[in-house]
Amino acid sequence: MNMETPEVVTVETKRVSCDGASAIRGGANYRPAALGHPKIYLEIDEHGYVDCGYCDRRFVLKGGPVDGADHSQLPDISEGADPGHR
């Protein structure tokens, strides 16, 4: 089964936050819209990535075990989930 690649954000810290609206776009004449979801904090574990349960944005630890991997082939995990048991 071919899955669509999620939006991947490479980060340098294991603890990240997501509100679903930050980093959508920017610029001098851009005013952020009221989009997104409640701000949540996620922790990247030994798998090297974590998925936001609201918007499916994937946060990958730079230099971690899946940095540069084909993310369409990795299982979806959110905080606390174990991809080895799906």
C-alpha positions in Angstrom: 0.0 0.0 0.0 1.4 3.4 -1.0 0.8 6.1 1.6 1.1 9.8 0.9 4.2 11.3 2.5 3.2 13.5 5.5 4.4 17.0 5.9 7.9 16.6 7.5 9.6 19.1 9.7 13.2 18.5 10.6 14.0 19.7 14.2 17.1 19.8 16.4 15.4 19.2 19.7 13.5 16.1 21.0 10.7 18.3 22.5 8.6 20.2 19.9 5.4 22.1 19.8 2.7 22.2 17.1 -0.3 24.4 16.6 -1.0 23.4 13.1 -0.7 27.0 11.8 2.9 28.0 12.4 5.3 27.9 9.4 2.5 27.7 6.9 3.8 30.7 5.1 5.2 34.1 5.8 6.3 37.4 4.3 6.2 41.1 4.7 2.5 41.5 3.7 1.2 38.2 5.3 -0.9 38.3 8.4 -1.5 34.9 9.9 -5.1 33.6 9.8 -6.9 31.9 12.7 -6.1 28.4 11.5 -4.7 25.4 13.2 -5.4 23.6 16.4 -4.6 23.9 20.1 -0.9 24.1 20.8 0.5 20.8 22.0 3.9 19.6 23.0 5.4 16.3 21.6 8.4 14.3 22.6 10.5 12.5 20.0 11.5 9.1 21.3 14.0 6.4 20.2 12.2 6.1 16.8 13.5 9.5 15.8 10.2 11.1 14.9 6.7 11.9 16.2 3.4 12.7 14.5 1.0 15.4 15.6 -2.3 13.8 16.4 -4.3 16.8 15.1 -2.7 17.8 11.8 -0.4 14.7 11.0 2.7 16.9 10.7 5.7 14.8 11.3 8.7 16.0 13.3 12.0 14.3 12.6 15.0 14.6 14.8 18.0 15.9 12.7 20.7 13.2 12.7 18.3 10.7 14.2 17.5 7.2 13.0 15.0 8.2 10.3 16.6 11.5 9.1 16.6 11.2 5.3 14.3 8.1 5.3 11.3 7.6 3.0 8.6 8.8 5.3 5.8 7.3 3.2 7.0 3.9 4.3 7.2 4.6 8.1 4.1 3.9 10.3 2.1 6.8 11.7 2.8 7.3 15.4 1.7 10.0 17.8 3.0 10.6 21.2 3.0 7.4 23.2 2.2 5.1 20.3 4.5 2.2 19.4 5.0 1.6 15.6 6.2 -1.9 16.3 2.7 -3.0 17.4 0.6 -1.7 14.6 
